[in-house]
């Protein structure tokens, strides 16, 4: 397994709307180097502390996977999301976090909508062999929110809670 990025090693940046902060694990430009056969993508971890609006990200499709139960308003319709229940939406949509019972993190996978290559997608569990895995908890030498690229037929550590991406 190759280490791509570790949440603990990256300084968070303020959100575009100033309402929170995010830790970018892979930028759109970095993704082009990692997966030249896919549309460009961005992977980040947001810290959610209070309800509020999301920034508009035109041209991107988003998968939002929080580590605790939350409610989003997407173009006026409420959607519940939580661990294992990601929500997909357009970066063009009017989105707000409307309900948050506890501070948590959210995994954000954003892919460019246009392009000839297939988009990277998030798998709730590695049912098929993923190319990348993101650790959800610290275990067996890997910190929480560590992005790893799998080589060949490597076995995942048995207790590693992950989200796979292919």
MARBA-3410 file (N, C-alpha, C, O; in Angstrom, 1 decimal):
166
0.8,-1.2,0.0,0.0,0.0,0.0,0.9,1.2,0.0,1.9,1.3,0.7 ~ 0.5,2.2,-0.8,1.2,3.5,-0.8,0.4,4.5,-0.1,-0.8,4.7,-0.4 ~ 1.1,5.3,0.7,0.5,6.4,1.4,0.3,7.6,0.4,1.3,8.0,-0.2 ~ -0.9,8.0,0.2,-1.1,9.2,-0.7,-1.2,10.5,0.1,-0.6,11.5,-0.2 ~ -2.0,10.4,1.2,-2.2,11.6,2.0,-2.7,11.2,3.4,-3.4,10.3,3.6
-2.3,12.0,4.4,-2.7,11.8,5.8,-3.3,13.0,6.4,-2.7,14.1,6.4 ~ -4.5,12.9,6.8,-5.2,14.1,7.4,-4.4,14.8,8.5,-4.4,16.0,8.6 ~ -3.7,14.0,9.3,-2.9,14.5,10.4,-1.7,15.4,10.0,-1.2,16.2,10.7 ~ -1.3,15.2,8.7,-0.1,15.9,8.2,-0.5,17.2,7.4,0.4,17.8,6.9 ~ -1.8,17.5,7.2,-2.2,18.6,6.4,-2.9,19.7,7.2,-3.7,19.4,8.0
-2.5,20.9,7.0,-3.1,22.0,7.7,-4.4,22.3,7.0,-4.5,22.5,5.8 ~ -5.5,22.4,7.8,-6.8,22.7,7.2,-6.9,24.1,6.7,-6.1,25.0,7.1 ~ -7.8,24.3,5.7,-8.0,25.7,5.1,-9.4,26.1,5.3,-10.3,25.3,5.4 ~ -9.6,27.4,5.4,-11.0,27.9,5.5,-11.9,27.5,4.3,-11.4,27.5,3.2 ~ -13.1,27.3,4.6,-14.1,27.1,3.5,-14.2,28.4,2.6,-13.9,29.4,3.1
-14.6,28.2,1.4,-14.8,29.4,0.5,-15.8,30.3,1.1,-15.7,31.5,0.9 ~ -16.8,29.8,1.8,-17.8,30.7,2.4,-17.5,31.2,3.8,-18.3,31.9,4.4 ~ -16.3,30.8,4.3,-15.9,31.2,5.6,-16.5,30.6,6.8,-16.3,31.0,8.0 ~ -17.4,29.6,6.6,-18.2,29.0,7.7,-17.6,27.8,8.4,-18.2,27.2,9.2 ~ -16.4,27.4,8.0,-15.8,26.2,8.5,-14.4,26.0,7.9,-13.8,27.0,7.3
-13.9,24.8,8.0,-12.6,24.5,7.5,-12.6,23.1,6.9,-13.4,22.2,7.2 ~ -11.7,22.9,5.9,-11.5,21.6,5.2,-10.1,21.2,5.1,-9.2,22.1,5.1 ~ -9.8,20.0,5.1,-8.5,19.4,4.9,-8.5,18.7,3.5,-9.2,17.7,3.4 ~ -7.8,19.2,2.6,-7.8,18.7,1.2,-6.8,17.5,1.1,-5.6,17.8,1.3 ~ -7.2,16.3,0.9,-6.3,15.2,0.8,-5.8,15.1,-0.6,-4.6,14.7,-0.8
-6.6,15.3,-1.6,-6.2,15.3,-3.0,-6.9,16.4,-3.8,-8.1,16.6,-3.7 ~ -6.1,17.2,-4.5,-6.7,18.4,-5.2,-7.1,17.9,-6.6,-6.7,16.8,-7.0 ~ -7.8,18.7,-7.4,-8.2,18.3,-8.7,-6.9,18.1,-9.6,-6.8,17.1,-10.3 ~ -5.9,18.9,-9.4,-4.7,18.8,-10.2,-3.9,17.5,-9.8,-3.4,16.8,-10.7 ~ -3.8,17.2,-8.5,-3.2,16.0,-8.0,-3.9,14.7,-8.6,-3.2,13.7,-8.9
-5.2,14.8,-8.6,-5.9,13.6,-9.1,-5.6,13.3,-10.6,-5.6,12.1,-10.9 ~ -5.3,14.3,-11.4,-5.0,14.1,-12.8,-3.7,13.2,-12.9,-3.5,12.4,-13.8 ~ -2.8,13.4,-11.9,-1.5,12.7,-11.9,-1.8,11.2,-11.4,-1.3,10.3,-11.9 ~ -2.7,11.1,-10.3,-2.9,9.8,-9.7,-3.8,8.9,-10.6,-3.6,7.7,-10.7 ~ -4.7,9.5,-11.3,-5.7,8.7,-12.1,-5.9,9.4,-13.5,-7.0,10.0,-13.7
-4.9,9.4,-14.4,-5.1,10.0,-15.7,-6.2,9.5,-16.5,-6.6,10.1,-17.5 ~ -6.6,8.2,-16.2,-7.7,7.6,-16.9,-9.1,7.9,-16.4,-10.1,7.3,-16.8 ~ -9.2,8.8,-15.4,-10.5,9.2,-14.8,-10.6,10.7,-14.9,-9.7,11.5,-15.2 ~ -11.9,11.2,-14.8,-12.1,12.6,-14.7,-11.4,13.1,-13.4,-11.2,12.4,-12.5 ~ -11.1,14.4,-13.4,-10.4,14.9,-12.2,-11.3,14.9,-11.1,-12.6,15.0,-11.2
-10.8,14.8,-9.9,-11.6,14.7,-8.7,-10.8,15.3,-7.5,-9.6,15.6,-7.6 ~ -11.6,15.6,-6.5,-11.0,16.2,-5.3,-11.6,15.4,-4.0,-12.7,15.1,-4.0 ~ -10.7,15.2,-3.1,-11.1,14.5,-1.9,-10.7,15.3,-0.7,-9.6,15.7,-0.5 ~ -11.7,15.7,0.2,-11.4,16.5,1.3,-12.2,16.0,2.5,-13.2,15.3,2.4 ~ -11.8,16.4,3.7,-12.4,16.1,5.0,-12.8,17.5,5.6,-12.0,18.3,5.9
-14.1,17.7,5.8,-14.6,18.9,6.4,-15.0,18.7,7.8,-15.5,17.6,8.2 ~ -14.7,19.7,8.6,-15.2,19.6,10.0,-16.5,20.4,10.1,-16.6,21.5,9.7 ~ -17.5,19.7,10.6,-18.8,20.3,10.8,-19.1,20.6,12.2,-19.2,19.7,13.1 ~ -19.3,21.9,12.5,-19.5,22.3,13.9,-20.9,22.9,14.1,-21.4,22.9,15.2 ~ -21.5,23.5,13.0,-22.8,24.1,13.2,-23.5,24.1,11.8,-22.8,24.0,10.8
-24.8,24.3,11.8,-25.5,24.4,10.6,-25.1,25.6,9.8,-24.7,26.6,10.3 ~ -25.3,25.5,8.4,-25.0,26.6,7.6,-25.0,26.2,6.1,-25.1,25.0,5.8 ~ -24.8,27.2,5.2,-24.8,27.0,3.8,-23.5,26.3,3.3,-22.5,26.5,3.9 ~ -23.6,25.6,2.2,-22.5,25.0,1.5,-22.1,26.0,0.4,-22.9,26.8,0.0 ~ -20.8,26.0,0.1,-20.3,26.8,-1.1,-20.8,26.2,-2.4,-20.9,24.9,-2.5
-21.1,27.0,-3.3,-21.4,26.5,-4.7,-20.2,26.0,-5.4,-19.2,26.8,-5.3 ~ -20.2,24.9,-6.0,-19.1,24.4,-6.7,-19.5,23.9,-8.1,-19.6,22.7,-8.4 ~ -19.8,24.9,-9.0,-20.3,24.6,-10.3,-19.4,23.6,-11.1,-18.2,23.7,-11.0 ~ -20.0,22.7,-11.9,-19.3,21.8,-12.7,-18.8,20.6,-12.0,-18.2,19.7,-12.6 ~ -19.1,20.5,-10.7,-18.6,19.3,-9.9,-19.9,18.5,-9.4,-20.9,19.1,-9.1
-19.7,17.2,-9.4,-20.7,16.3,-8.7,-20.1,15.9,-7.4,-18.9,15.7,-7.3 ~ -20.9,15.9,-6.3,-20.4,15.7,-5.0,-21.0,14.5,-4.3,-22.2,14.2,-4.5 ~ -20.2,13.8,-3.6,-20.6,12.7,-2.7,-20.2,13.1,-1.3,-19.0,13.4,-1.0 ~ -21.2,13.2,-0.4,-21.0,13.8,1.0,-21.3,12.7,2.0,-22.4,12.1,2.0 ~ -20.3,12.3,2.8,-20.5,11.2,3.7,-20.0,11.6,5.1,-18.8,11.5,5.4
-21.0,12.0,5.9,-20.6,12.5,7.3,-20.4,11.3,8.2,-20.8,10.2,8.0 ~ -19.6,11.6,9.3,-19.3,10.5,10.3,-20.4,10.5,11.4,-20.2,9.6,12.3 ~ -21.4,11.3,11.3,-22.5,11.3,12.3,-23.7,11.7,11.5,-23.7,12.1,10.4 ~ -24.9,11.5,12.1,-26.2,11.8,11.4,-26.3,13.3,11.2,-26.1,14.1,12.2 ~ -26.7,13.7,10.0,-26.9,15.1,9.7,-28.1,15.2,8.7,-28.5,14.2,8.2
-28.7,16.4,8.6,-29.7,16.6,7.6,-29.3,17.8,6.7,-28.8,18.8,7.2 ~ -29.3,17.5,5.4,-29.0,18.6,4.4,-30.3,19.0,3.7,-31.2,18.2,3.5 ~ -30.4,20.3,3.4,-31.4,20.8,2.5,-30.7,20.9,1.1,-29.8,21.7,1.0 ~ -31.2,20.2,0.1,-30.7,20.3,-1.2,-31.8,20.8,-2.1,-32.7,20.1,-2.4 ~ -31.6,22.0,-2.6,-32.6,22.6,-3.4,-34.0,22.6,-2.8,-35.0,22.3,-3.5
-34.0,22.8,-1.5,-35.3,22.8,-0.7,-35.8,21.5,-0.2,-36.8,21.5,0.5 ~ -35.2,20.4,-0.6,-35.6,19.1,-0.1,-34.7,18.5,0.9,-33.5,18.6,0.7 ~ -35.2,18.0,2.0,-34.4,17.5,3.1,-33.9,16.1,2.8,-34.6,15.3,2.3 ~ -32.6,15.8,3.2,-32.0,14.5,2.9,-31.2,14.2,4.2,-30.4,15.0,4.7 ~ -31.4,13.0,4.8,-30.7,12.5,5.9,-29.4,11.8,5.4,-29.5,11.1,4.4
-28.3,12.1,6.0,-27.0,11.4,5.7,-26.4,11.0,7.0,-26.6,11.6,8.0 ~ -25.5,10.0,6.9,-24.8,9.5,8.0,-23.8,8.5,7.6,-23.6,8.2,6.4 ~ -23.1,7.9,8.6,-22.1,6.8,8.3,-22.8,5.7,7.4,-23.8,5.2,7.8 ~ -22.1,5.5,6.3,-22.7,4.4,5.4,-23.8,4.9,4.6,-24.4,4.1,3.8 ~ -24.3,6.1,4.7,-25.4,6.7,3.9,-25.0,8.0,3.3,-25.5,9.1,3.7
-24.1,8.0,2.3,-23.7,9.2,1.7,-24.8,9.8,0.9,-25.8,9.1,0.5 ~ -24.7,11.1,0.6,-25.7,11.8,-0.2,-24.9,12.3,-1.4,-23.8,12.9,-1.3 ~ -25.5,12.2,-2.6,-24.9,12.7,-3.9,-25.7,13.9,-4.3,-27.0,13.9,-4.2 ~ -25.0,14.9,-4.8,-25.7,16.1,-5.3,-24.8,16.9,-6.2,-23.6,16.7,-6.2 ~ -25.4,17.8,-7.0,-24.6,18.6,-7.9,-24.0,19.8,-7.1,-24.6,20.3,-6.2
-22.8,20.1,-7.5,-22.1,21.3,-6.9,-22.8,22.6,-7.2,-22.6,23.6,-6.6 ~ -23.7,22.6,-8.2,-24.5,23.7,-8.6,-25.7,23.9,-7.7,-26.3,25.0,-7.7 ~ -26.1,22.9,-6.9,-27.3,22.9,-6.1,-27.2,23.9,-4.9,-26.1,24.2,-4.5 ~ -28.3,24.3,-4.4,-28.4,25.2,-3.2,-28.5,24.2,-2.1,-29.5,23.6,-1.8 ~ -27.4,24.1,-1.3,-27.2,23.1,-0.2,-26.9,23.8,1.1,-26.1,24.7,1.1
-27.6,23.3,2.1,-27.3,23.8,3.5,-27.3,22.6,4.5,-28.2,21.8,4.3 ~ -26.5,22.7,5.4,-26.6,21.7,6.6,-27.6,22.3,7.5,-27.4,23.4,8.1 ~ -28.7,21.6,7.7,-29.8,22.2,8.5,-29.9,21.6,9.9,-30.4,22.2,10.8 ~ -29.4,20.3,10.1,-29.5,19.7,11.4,-28.2,18.9,11.7,-27.7,18.2,10.8 ~ -27.6,19.2,12.9,-26.4,18.6,13.3,-26.4,18.4,14.8,-26.5,19.4,15.5
-26.5,17.2,15.3,-26.6,16.9,16.7,-25.3,17.0,17.4,-25.3,17.2,18.6 ~ -24.2,16.7,16.7,-22.9,16.7,17.3,-21.9,17.1,16.3,-22.1,16.9,15.1 ~ -20.8,17.7,16.7,-19.7,18.1,15.8,-19.2,16.8,15.2,-19.1,15.7,15.8 ~ -18.9,16.8,13.9,-18.4,15.6,13.2,-17.5,16.0,12.0,-17.3,17.2,11.8 ~ -17.1,15.0,11.3,-16.4,15.3,10.0,-17.3,14.8,8.9,-18.2,14.0,9.1
-16.9,15.2,7.7,-17.6,14.7,6.5,-16.6,14.5,5.4,-15.7,15.4,5.1 ~ -16.6,13.4,4.8,-15.8,13.0,3.6,-16.5,13.6,2.4,-17.7,13.3,2.2 ~ -15.8,14.3,1.6,-16.3,14.9,0.4,-15.5,14.5,-0.8,-14.3,14.8,-0.9 ~ -16.2,13.7,-1.7,-15.5,13.3,-3.0,-16.2,14.1,-4.1,-17.5,14.0,-4.2 ~ -15.5,14.9,-4.8,-16.0,15.8,-5.8,-15.4,15.4,-7.1,-14.2,15.3,-7.2
-16.2,15.2,-8.2,-15.7,14.8,-9.5,-16.2,15.8,-10.5,-17.3,16.3,-10.4 ~ -15.3,16.1,-11.5,-15.8,17.0,-12.6,-16.9,16.3,-13.4,-16.8,15.1,-13.6 ~ -17.9,17.0,-13.7,-19.0,16.5,-14.4,-18.7,16.2,-15.9,-19.2,15.2,-16.4 ~ -17.9,17.0,-16.5,-17.6,16.9,-17.9,-16.4,16.1,-18.1,-15.4,16.2,-17.3 ~ -16.3,15.4,-19.2,-15.1,14.6,-19.6,-15.4,13.3,-20.2,-16.5,12.8,-20.1
-14.4,12.8,-20.9,-14.5,11.5,-21.6,-14.2,10.3,-20.8,-14.7,9.2,-21.1 ~ -13.5,10.5,-19.7,-13.2,9.4,-18.8,-14.3,9.2,-17.8,-15.0,10.1,-17.4 ~ -14.3,7.9,-17.2,-15.3,7.7,-16.2,-14.9,8.4,-14.9,-13.8,8.8,-14.7 ~ -15.9,8.6,-14.1,-15.7,9.3,-12.8,-15.3,8.3,-11.7,-15.7,7.2,-11.7 ~ -14.5,8.8,-10.8,-14.2,8.0,-9.6,-15.4,8.0,-8.7,-16.1,9.0,-8.7
-15.7,6.9,-8.1,-16.9,6.8,-7.2,-16.5,6.2,-5.9,-15.5,5.6,-5.7 ~ -17.3,6.5,-4.9,-17.1,6.0,-3.5,-17.9,4.7,-3.3,-19.1,4.7,-3.6 ~ -17.2,3.7,-2.7,-17.9,2.5,-2.4,-18.0,2.4,-0.9,-17.0,2.6,-0.2 ~ -19.2,2.2,-0.3,-19.4,2.2,1.1,-18.6,1.1,1.8,-18.2,1.3,3.0 ~ -18.3,0.0,1.1,-17.4,-1.1,1.7,-16.8,-1.7,0.4,-17.4,-1.7,-0.6
-15.5,-2.1,0.6,-14.8,-2.6,-0.6,-15.3,-4.0,-1.0,-14.7,-5.0,-0.9 ~ -16.6,-4.0,-1.6,-17.1,-5.2,-2.1,-16.3,-5.7,-3.4,-16.0,-6.8,-3.5 ~ -16.0,-4.7,-4.2,-15.1,-5.0,-5.3,-13.8,-4.4,-4.9,-13.7,-3.5,-4.1 ~ -12.7,-4.8,-5.5,-11.4,-4.3,-5.1,-11.2,-2.9,-5.5,-11.2,-2.5,-6.7 ~ -11.2,-2.0,-4.5,-11.0,-0.5,-4.8,-9.5,-0.2,-5.2,-8.6,-1.0,-4.8
-9.3,0.9,-5.8,-8.0,1.3,-6.1,-7.4,2.1,-5.0,-6.2,2.0,-4.7 ~ -8.3,2.9,-4.3,-7.9,3.7,-3.1,-8.8,3.3,-2.0,-9.9,3.0,-2.1 ~ -8.2,3.4,-0.7,-9.0,3.3,0.5,-8.7,4.5,1.4,-7.6,4.9,1.5 ~ -9.8,4.9,2.1,-9.6,6.0,3.1,-10.0,5.4,4.4,-11.1,4.9,4.6 ~ -9.1,5.4,5.4,-9.3,4.9,6.7,-10.3,5.7,7.4,-10.3,7.0,7.3
-11.2,5.1,8.2,-12.2,5.9,8.9,-11.9,6.0,10.4,-12.4,6.9,11.0 ~ -11.0,5.1,10.9,-10.6,5.2,12.3,-9.1,4.8,12.3,-8.6,4.1,11.4 ~ -8.3,5.3,13.3,-6.9,4.8,13.4,-6.9,3.3,13.7,-7.5,2.9,14.6 ~ -6.0,2.6,13.0,-5.9,1.2,13.3,-4.6,0.7,12.6,-4.3,1.1,11.5 ~ -3.9,-0.2,13.2,-2.8,-0.9,12.7,-1.8,-0.1,11.9,-1.4,-0.4,10.8
-1.4,1.0,12.6,-0.3,1.9,12.0,-0.8,3.0,11.0,0.0,3.7,10.6 ~ -2.1,3.0,10.8,-2.7,4.1,9.9,-3.5,5.0,10.8,-4.4,4.5,11.5 ~ -3.4,6.3,10.6,-4.2,7.3,11.3,-5.6,7.4,10.6,-5.8,6.9,9.5 ~ -6.5,8.1,11.3,-7.8,8.3,10.8,-7.7,9.2,9.6,-6.9,10.2,9.5 ~ -8.5,8.9,8.6,-8.6,9.7,7.3,-7.2,9.7,6.6,-6.7,10.7,6.1
-6.6,8.5,6.5,-5.4,8.3,5.7,-5.8,7.7,4.3,-6.5,6.7,4.3 ~ -5.4,8.3,3.2,-5.7,7.8,1.9,-4.5,6.9,1.4,-3.4,7.4,1.4 ~ -4.9,5.7,1.1,-3.9,4.7,0.6,-4.3,4.2,-0.8,-5.4,4.1,-1.1 ~ -3.2,4.0,-1.6,-3.4,3.4,-2.9,-3.0,2.0,-2.8,-1.9,1.7,-2.3 ~ -3.8,1.0,-3.2,-3.5,-0.4,-3.1,-2.7,-0.8,-4.3,-2.9,-0.4,-5.5
-1.7,-1.7,-4.1,-0.9,-2.3,-5.1,-1.3,-3.7,-5.3,-1.5,-4.5,-4.4 ~ -1.4,-4.1,-6.6,-1.6,-5.5,-6.9,-2.7,-6.2,-6.1,-3.8,-5.8,-6.1 ~ -2.3,-7.3,-5.4,-3.3,-8.1,-4.7,-3.1,-7.9,-3.2,-3.4,-8.9,-2.4 ~ -2.6,-6.8,-2.7,-2.4,-6.6,-1.3,-3.7,-6.8,-0.5,-4.8,-6.5,-1.0 ~ -3.6,-7.4,0.7,-4.7,-7.6,1.5,-4.9,-6.4,2.4,-3.9,-5.8,2.9
-6.1,-6.0,2.7,-6.4,-4.9,3.6,-6.2,-5.5,5.0,-6.6,-6.6,5.3 ~ -5.7,-4.7,6.0,-5.7,-5.1,7.3,-7.1,-5.5,7.8,-8.0,-4.8,7.5 ~ -7.2,-6.6,8.5,-8.5,-7.1,8.9,-9.5,-6.2,9.5,-10.7,-6.2,9.2 ~ -9.1,-5.3,10.4,-10.0,-4.4,11.2,-10.0,-3.0,10.6,-10.6,-2.1,11.2 ~ -9.5,-2.8,9.4,-9.5,-1.5,8.8,-10.8,-1.1,8.3,-11.3,-1.6,7.3
-11.5,-0.1,9.0,-12.7,0.5,8.5,-12.4,1.4,7.4,-11.7,2.4,7.6 ~ -12.9,1.2,6.2,-12.5,2.0,5.1,-13.7,2.4,4.2,-14.8,1.7,4.3 ~ -13.5,3.4,3.4,-14.4,3.6,2.2,-13.5,3.4,1.0,-12.4,4.0,0.9 ~ -13.9,2.6,0.1,-13.1,2.3,-1.1,-13.5,3.3,-2.2,-14.7,3.8,-2.3 ~ -12.6,3.6,-3.1,-12.9,4.4,-4.3,-12.3,3.8,-5.5,-11.1,3.4,-5.5
-13.1,3.6,-6.5,-12.7,3.0,-7.8,-13.1,3.9,-8.9,-12.9,3.6,-10.1
END
